[in-house]
Amino acid sequence: VKPGPKDRGVPTYSRRLKLAELLPRSETHGFSRNIVNRIWAMLMGRGLVHPLDLHHPSNTPSHPELLERLDLWFVEHKYDLKALLREMMLSQTYQRSSVLPE
């Protein structure tokens, strides 16, 4: 039954679920790259691409090879955020001290 002009229709599917199905795929390269960059920024204080949301050719990553490898690793492990966090936290980069030696 078609809803009236002032009634809100009931969608046949959830747009949020549809988006969740479409984003994490190998064809959506920017999604996994953005997630990896955001997790890196949360752990290290600054993303490999900074500012975080400006992924474009004139705003190159500080370490493009690292970003590419993390992106590939994340896709190979089926977008497992817990595993990505574990991998980054066990790295020597994360475990280094922020205090300079005398």
C-alpha positions in Angstrom: 0.0 0.0 0.0 1.4 3.3 -1.0 1.8 5.7 1.9 -0.2 9.0 1.9 1.5 12.3 1.1 2.2 13.1 4.8 3.1 9.5 5.8 6.6 8.2 5.7 7.2 5.1 3.6 8.8 2.0 4.9 12.0 1.2 3.0 12.4 -2.3 1.5 16.0 -2.5 2.7 18.3 -0.7 5.2 20.5 1.8 3.5 23.0 1.5 6.3 23.3 -2.3 5.8 23.6 -1.8 2.1 26.4 0.6 2.6 28.1 -1.8 5.0 27.9 -4.5 2.3 29.3 -2.3 -0.4 32.2 -0.6 1.3 34.6 -3.3 2.6 35.5 -4.9 -0.8 38.7 -5.1 -2.8 37.1 -2.8 -5.4 36.7 0.0 -2.9 40.4 0.8 -2.5 39.9 4.1 -0.8 37.9 2.6 2.1 40.6 0.3 3.4 43.3 3.0 2.9 41.2 5.5 4.9 40.6 3.0 7.7 44.3 2.1 7.9 45.2 5.8 8.0 42.7 6.6 10.7 43.9 3.7 12.9 47.5 4.8 12.4 46.5 8.4 13.4 44.7 7.1 16.5 47.8 5.2 17.7 50.6 7.5 16.5 49.0 10.9 16.9 49.2 11.8 13.2 48.1 10.0 10.1 50.3 8.9 7.2 48.1 11.2 5.1 47.4 14.4 7.0 44.8 15.8 7.3 43.0 12.5 7.5 40.2 13.2 5.1 42.2 14.7 2.3 43.2 11.7 0.2 44.1 13.2 -3.2 47.2 13.3 -5.5 48.5 16.6 -4.3 48.4 15.5 -0.6 50.8 12.5 -0.7 51.3 10.2 2.3 54.4 10.8 4.4 55.3 7.0 3.9 53.4 5.8 0.8 55.0 2.3 0.8 54.0 1.7 4.4 50.4 2.9 3.7 50.2 0.6 0.7 51.5 -2.4 2.6 49.1 -1.8 5.6 46.3 -1.4 3.1 47.1 -4.7 1.4 47.5 -6.5 4.7 44.1 -5.2 5.9 42.3 -6.4 2.8 44.1 -9.8 2.9 42.9 -10.3 6.5 39.3 -9.6 5.6 39.1 -6.1 7.2 39.8 -7.4 10.7 40.2 -4.3 12.8 41.3 -6.2 15.9 44.1 -7.9 14.0 45.1 -4.6 12.4 45.4 -3.0 15.9 47.4 -5.9 17.2 49.7 -5.8 14.2 50.4 -2.1 14.6 50.8 -2.2 18.4 53.3 -5.1 18.1 55.4 -3.1 15.6 58.7 -1.5 16.7 57.4 1.8 15.6 54.6 1.8 18.1 56.7 0.5 20.9 59.4 3.2 20.6 59.5 5.8 23.3 58.6 9.4 22.6 61.3 10.5 25.0 64.6 11.3 23.4 67.7 9.7 25.0 70.2 12.1 26.6 
